[in-house]
């Protein structure tokens, strides 16, 4: 990169991917500055006192299997800058109406023991995947590359064929019992795809594998600690961060060799139009966003009184019942409906992190999927689902804070319609996001790159979109 510019690189957006891009460039000794529209950095990793003083809630992301599952994050000395990971006793609990609970344990054998007659089937499915997580991550948590696939064709091909399947199809063919099917369905629900659609099984396989190979940890003090540690490390490398500046056009930016944008296609069109070629604009306009989410944060007077006490061993609890129930709720969302019994993704971080709430008190982080742009308040339906598996739960609520899907987009423009994944992540948009081209991070504008979750490998707090985008910029502007 030339030294005749004000900076070697400018990054728009100080979320995990934007900071990852900046760190990747700064580690080569080049100058970089990051601009953030909000007064605080964070993107999808902010923490705030949303309900009552002393109750620290994660605004967006909460549990981070990819935080440790990401090779990029593992290569950074973030622990030296204050990041501490907490591993709950179990990564995940999934209660059922009869009092049973399926538990995703770190041990595959211990997990199988909670799945009744599917013990052997679960062990057969997950053992080879957990043993090969590093290969799977290298091949699939990246832009599409043939080298890893050719290097390990059998092990990666076996994973790929399973990941291509629908969630319902894989669960029903592999498992016979209600518990195993329900637990797998809950993990697949993170995909935000209908359960009959191809590749909806991928999220379940990845999250299950991560549970055994890595765990589902949470950062002590809140998800804000991830980006705070990244920012401190970036500054130690000489990088700069400017907050409270919304970049509305490239003309606002200082001169640089490269610009990396932690934004989705819709925001790029606003910032770069009319400089983008019309053909590329049309391709970005065709980019598909998925359903939104409704977010509910609660301050509690005590822990959730789960009917199945084992649920208190996990920081994450999937609340939604059986596979058919979860599949029906997700299908309703894709039809533009608000399910009466939504699938609820819940985290109870304060059980494992005393910094989240005053002594004896607790927090609840929960969300469900809703149609894009929804303004519907789903609080009552979410609370009813939790009460279903934890009688007396409502009596412990001290305060609530809600985000509708529409409000989430107002909070973070990258959450178009409330879509926290940065766009549909189905077979068509898994590796081609945002458009079909050899380098998914480059744009037709010289030196301008996308580094958001609208690029491979997609949503999640892993920094890999930023890392790969910055790596491409370094190659092409050297």
VENLINBEL-V401779 format. One record per residue. N is the residue number from 1. RES is the residue in one small letter. PHI is phi in whole degrees, -180 to 180 (* if undefined). BURIAL is b if it has 16 or more other C-alpha atoms within 10 Angstrom, else e. Layout:
BEGIN
((N/RES/PHI/BURIAL) (N/RES/PHI/BURIAL))
END
This chain:
BEGIN
((1/x/*/b) (2/x/-73/e) (3/x/-98/e) (4/x/-86/e) (5/x/-99/e) (6/x/-61/b) (7/x/-139/b) (8/x/-69/b) (9/x/-147/b) (10/x/-118/b) (11/x/-116/b) (12/x/-103/b) (13/x/110/b) (14/x/-110/b) (15/x/-86/b) (16/x/-56/b) (17/x/-72/b) (18/x/-63/b) (19/x/-67/b) (20/x/-62/b) (21/x/-63/b) (22/x/-64/b) (23/x/-63/b) (24/x/-59/b) (25/x/-74/b) (26/x/-64/b) (27/x/-68/e) (28/x/-91/e) (29/x/88/e) (30/x/-90/b) (31/x/-85/b) (32/x/-149/b) (33/x/-131/b) (34/x/-116/b) (35/x/-111/b) (36/x/-124/b) (37/x/-69/b) (38/x/-80/b) (39/x/-75/e) (40/x/-124/e) (41/x/-80/b) (42/x/146/b) (43/x/58/b) (44/x/-85/b) (45/x/-130/b) (46/x/-105/b) (47/x/-130/b) (48/x/-148/e) (49/x/-85/b) (50/x/-81/b) (51/x/-107/b) (52/x/-133/e) (53/x/-56/e) (54/x/90/b) (55/x/-101/b) (56/x/-96/b) (57/x/-113/b) (58/x/-79/b) (59/x/-67/b) (60/x/-124/b) (61/x/-69/b) (62/x/-135/b) (63/x/-109/b) (64/x/-132/b) (65/x/-60/b) (66/x/-79/b) (67/x/-63/b) (68/x/-97/b) (69/x/-78/b) (70/x/-84/b) (71/x/-62/b) (72/x/-65/b) (73/x/-62/b) (74/x/-65/e) (75/x/-82/e) (76/x/-98/e) (77/x/-85/e) (78/x/-68/b) (79/x/-64/e) (80/x/-70/e) (81/x/-113/b) (82/x/102/b) (83/x/-84/b) (84/x/-127/b) (85/x/-92/b) (86/x/-114/b) (87/x/-104/b) (88/x/-65/b) (89/x/-58/b) (90/x/-137/b) (91/x/-66/b) (92/x/-150/b) (93/x/-125/b) (94/x/-135/b) (95/x/-78/b) (96/x/-121/b) (97/x/-65/e) (98/x/-85/e) (99/x/95/e) (100/x/-72/b) (101/x/-146/b) (102/x/-88/b) (103/x/-119/b) (104/x/-84/b) (105/x/-95/b) (106/x/-63/b) (107/x/-84/e) (108/x/-64/b) (109/x/-62/e) (110/x/-66/e) (111/x/-62/b) (112/x/-58/b) (113/x/-65/b) (114/x/-95/b) (115/x/-110/b) (116/x/59/e) (117/x/-71/b) (118/x/-97/b) (119/x/-54/b) (120/x/-68/e) (121/x/-64/e) (122/x/-67/b) (123/x/-61/b) (124/x/-65/e) (125/x/-73/b) (126/x/-91/b) (127/x/-57/b) (128/x/-67/e) (129/x/-70/b) (130/x/-63/b) (131/x/-69/e) (132/x/-117/e) (133/x/-56/b) (134/x/-61/e) (135/x/-66/b) (136/x/-62/b) (137/x/-63/b) (138/x/-63/e) (139/x/-85/b) (140/x/-110/b) (141/x/-96/b) (142/x/-169/b) (143/x/-64/b) (144/x/-63/b) (145/x/-134/e) (146/x/-88/e) (147/x/-58/e) (148/x/-62/e) (149/x/-66/b) (150/x/-70/e) (151/x/-71/e) (152/x/-136/e) (153/x/-65/e) (154/x/-78/e) (155/x/-68/e) (156/x/-74/b) (157/x/-64/e) (158/x/-63/e) (159/x/-64/b) (160/x/-61/b) (161/x/-66/e) (162/x/-70/b) (163/x/-66/b) (164/x/-73/b) (165/x/-79/b) (166/x/-79/b) (167/x/-61/b) (168/x/-64/b) (169/x/-62/b) (170/x/-70/b) (171/x/-63/b) (172/x/-74/e) (173/x/-82/e) (174/x/-91/e) (175/x/-119/b) (176/x/-107/e) (177/x/-95/e) (178/x/-68/b) (179/x/-65/b) (180/x/-65/b) (181/x/-63/b) (182/x/-66/b) (183/x/-62/b) (184/x/-66/b) (185/x/-61/b) (186/x/-60/b) (187/x/-69/b) (188/x/-67/b) (189/x/-60/b) (190/x/-65/b) (191/x/-70/b) (192/x/60/b) (193/x/-114/b) (194/x/-60/b) (195/x/-73/b) (196/x/-93/b) (197/x/-87/b) (198/x/-56/b) (199/x/75/b) (200/x/-68/b) (201/x/-78/b) (202/x/-60/b) (203/x/-61/b) (204/x/-64/b) (205/x/-67/b) (206/x/-65/b) (207/x/-68/b) (208/x/-64/b) (209/x/-62/b) (210/x/-61/b) (211/x/-57/b) (212/x/-86/b) (213/x/-82/b) (214/x/-125/b) (215/x/103/b) (216/x/-117/b) (217/x/-84/b) (218/x/-130/b) (219/x/-84/b) (220/x/-62/b) (221/x/92/b) (222/x/119/b) (223/x/-63/b) (224/x/-56/b) (225/x/-65/b) (226/x/-65/b) (227/x/-73/b) (228/x/-63/b) (229/x/-67/b) (230/x/-63/b) (231/x/-66/b) (232/x/-64/e) (233/x/-67/b) (234/x/-60/b) (235/x/-64/b) (236/x/-65/e) (237/x/-89/b) (238/x/99/e) (239/x/-74/b) (240/x/-117/b) (241/x/-132/b) (242/x/-120/b) (243/x/-104/e) (244/x/74/e) (245/x/-126/e) (246/x/-87/e) (247/x/-83/b) (248/x/-100/e) (249/x/-159/e) (250/x/-66/e) (251/x/-64/e) (252/x/-75/e) (253/x/-88/b) (254/x/-68/e) (255/x/-65/b) (256/x/-157/b) (257/x/-77/b) (258/x/-141/b) (259/x/-124/b) (260/x/-116/b) (261/x/-112/b) (262/x/-87/b) (263/x/-137/b) (264/x/-91/b) (265/x/-53/b) (266/x/-64/b) (267/x/-73/b) (268/x/-62/b) (269/x/-61/b) (270/x/-69/e) (271/x/-74/b) (272/x/-96/b) (273/x/-60/e) (274/x/-99/e) (275/x/-71/e) (276/x/-72/b) (277/x/-56/e) (278/x/-60/e) (279/x/-64/e) (280/x/-69/e) (281/x/-59/b) (282/x/-65/e) (283/x/-66/e) (284/x/-66/b) (285/x/-65/e) (286/x/-86/e) (287/x/-61/b) (288/x/-102/e) (289/x/-98/b) (290/x/-99/b) (291/x/-62/b) (292/x/-97/b) (293/x/-129/b) (294/x/-108/b) (295/x/-108/b) (296/x/-130/b) (297/x/-115/b) (298/x/-130/b) (299/x/-103/b) (300/x/-116/b) (301/x/-84/b) (302/x/-176/b) (303/x/-68/b) (304/x/-63/b) (305/x/-84/b) (306/x/-59/b) (307/x/-62/b) (308/x/-92/b) (309/x/-60/e) (310/x/-62/b) (311/x/-61/b) (312/x/-74/b) (313/x/-83/b) (314/x/-113/b) (315/x/-78/b) (316/x/-113/b) (317/x/-130/b) (318/x/-95/b) (319/x/-114/b) (320/x/-179/b) (321/x/84/b) (322/x/-86/b) (323/x/-56/b) (324/x/-61/b) (325/x/-66/b) (326/x/-66/b) (327/x/-61/b) (328/x/-66/b) (329/x/-65/b) (330/x/-69/b) (331/x/-65/b) (332/x/-61/b) (333/x/-61/b) (334/x/-70/b) (335/x/-87/e) (336/x/86/e) (337/x/-107/e) (338/x/-104/b) (339/x/-64/b) (340/x/-66/e) (341/x/-121/b) (342/x/-71/b) (343/x/-79/b) (344/x/-110/b) (345/x/-99/b) (346/x/-126/b) (347/x/-128/b) (348/x/-124/b) (349/x/-63/b) (350/x/-66/b) (351/x/-65/b) (352/x/-119/b) (353/x/-135/b) (354/x/-66/e) (355/x/-74/e) (356/x/-84/b) (357/x/-156/b) (358/x/-59/e) (359/x/-54/e) (360/x/84/e) (361/x/-103/b) (362/x/-148/b) (363/x/-115/b) (364/x/-131/b) (365/x/-116/b) (366/x/-150/b) (367/x/-152/b) (368/x/-137/b) (369/x/-85/b) (370/x/-142/b) (371/x/-61/b) (372/x/-55/b) (373/x/76/b) (374/x/-59/b) (375/x/-111/b) (376/x/-70/e) (377/x/-87/b) (378/x/-98/b) (379/x/-55/b) (380/x/-61/e) (381/x/-70/b) (382/x/-65/b) (383/x/-65/b) (384/x/-65/b) (385/x/-65/b) (386/x/-67/b) (387/x/-58/b) (388/x/-56/b) (389/x/-105/b) (390/x/-143/b) (391/x/-56/e) (392/x/94/e) (393/x/-58/b) (394/x/-61/e) (395/x/-67/e) (396/x/-98/b) (397/x/-76/b) (398/x/-97/b) (399/x/-162/e) (400/x/-127/e) (401/x/-139/b) (402/x/-127/b) (403/x/-130/b) (404/x/-75/b) (405/x/-60/b) (406/x/-64/b) (407/x/-70/b) (408/x/-64/b) (409/x/-67/b) (410/x/-65/e) (411/x/-70/e) (412/x/-141/e) (413/x/-60/b) (414/x/-70/b) (415/x/-87/b) (416/x/-64/b) (417/x/67/b) (418/x/89/b) (419/x/-77/b) (420/x/-82/b) (421/x/-91/b) (422/x/71/b) (423/x/126/b) (424/x/-56/b) (425/x/-117/b) (426/x/-100/b) (427/x/-58/e) (428/x/-72/e) (429/x/-105/b) (430/x/-72/b) (431/x/-110/b) (432/x/-96/b) (433/x/-64/b) (434/x/-87/b) (435/x/-143/b) (436/x/-80/e) (437/x/-166/e) (438/x/-63/e) (439/x/-109/e) (440/x/-70/b) (441/x/-93/b) (442/x/-79/b) (443/x/-119/b) (444/x/-66/e) (445/x/-81/e) (446/x/-58/e) (447/x/80/b) (448/x/-109/b) (449/x/-133/b) (450/x/-96/b) (451/x/-136/b) (452/x/-92/b) (453/x/-69/b) (454/x/-81/b) (455/x/-120/b) (456/x/-64/b) (457/x/-93/b) (458/x/97/b) (459/x/-66/b) (460/x/121/b) (461/x/-93/b) (462/x/-138/b) (463/x/73/b) (464/x/-72/b) (465/x/-61/b) (466/x/-66/b) (467/x/-62/b) (468/x/-69/b) (469/x/-65/b) (470/x/-66/b) (471/x/-61/e) (472/x/-65/b) (473/x/-63/b) (474/x/-64/b) (475/x/-67/e) (476/x/-84/e) (477/x/-116/e) (478/x/-63/e))
END
